[in-house]
Amino acid sequence: MAPVYQSLATKQVKRAWIVGMAVPRDGYGYWEVGSDGGLFAFGDVQFFGSMGGRSRNQPVVAMAATPDGNGYWEVAKDGGIFNFGDAPYYGSMGGQVLNKPIVSLESTPSGSGYWEIATDGGIFALGAAGFFGSMGGLPLVAPTVGMAST
């Protein structure tokens, strides 16, 4: 059985919704990120910094962990990337004109890149992340809300 860690349900969190989480490959902890960029570490993961209390153009919407669990990225609604720990910066969509806002972020299995996805299904591949197509520009029944890599 997987260990159970404390959640933010027992903590007072103000000014932000929890909008994402990430788990390192060892599975012995996780991070939760708030829309204000604040980050909470549970289990055996470490805190490497966050955008909490720092200036951003848009709210944070998601996060992803490095494969070794020694870093993570936060992504904002405008595609801006914020890297912490050993997570390298490979670029971002921040400052670019987007058709729809970014809603999720996923790291490549090697950690050498990441993908951002927008609500219209548009994918943005950065670093060594491959681009394999997207739903951007195609009709969707509902907005895209997340993504996962293989």
URTA-V636633 format. One record per backbone hydrogen bond with DSSP energy under -0.5 kcal/mol. NH is the residue of the N-H (numbers start at 1). CO is the residue of the C=O. E is the energy in kcal/mol with one decimal. If there is no record, write none. Layout:
<<NH CO E> <NH CO E>>
This chain:
<<10 7 -1.3> <11 8 -1.8> <13 11 -0.7> <19 17 -0.6> <19 33 -2.6> <20 33 -1.3> <22 31 -1.7> <25 67 -0.8> <27 24 -1.6> <30 42 -1.9> <31 22 -2.3> <32 40 -2.3> <33 20 -2.5> <34 38 -2.9> <35 17 -2.4> <37 34 -2.4> <40 32 -2.7> <42 30 -2.6> <44 28 -2.8> <45 42 -0.9> <48 46 -0.5> <48 49 -0.5> <51 37 -1.5> <52 37 -1.2> <54 51 -2.3> <60 35 -2.1> <61 75 -3.0> <62 75 -1.4> <64 73 -1.8> <66 71 -2.4> <69 66 -1.5> <72 84 -1.6> <73 64 -2.8> <74 82 -2.6> <75 62 -2.3> <76 80 -2.5> <77 59 -2.6> <79 76 -2.5> <82 74 -2.6> <84 72 -2.3> <85 48 -0.6> <86 70 -2.2> <87 84 -1.5> <88 86 -0.7> <90 88 -0.6> <90 91 -0.5> <93 79 -1.7> <94 79 -1.0> <96 93 -2.3> <98 96 -0.6> <102 77 -2.7> <103 117 -3.2> <104 117 -1.4> <106 115 -2.0> <108 113 -2.4> <111 108 -1.1> <114 126 -1.8> <115 106 -2.8> <116 124 -2.3> <117 104 -1.9> <118 122 -2.4> <119 101 -2.1> <121 118 -2.2> <124 116 -2.8> <126 114 -2.7> <126 124 -0.5> <127 90 -0.7> <128 112 -2.8> <129 126 -1.4> <132 130 -0.6> <132 133 -0.5> <135 121 -1.7> <136 121 -0.9> <138 135 -2.4> <144 119 -2.8>>
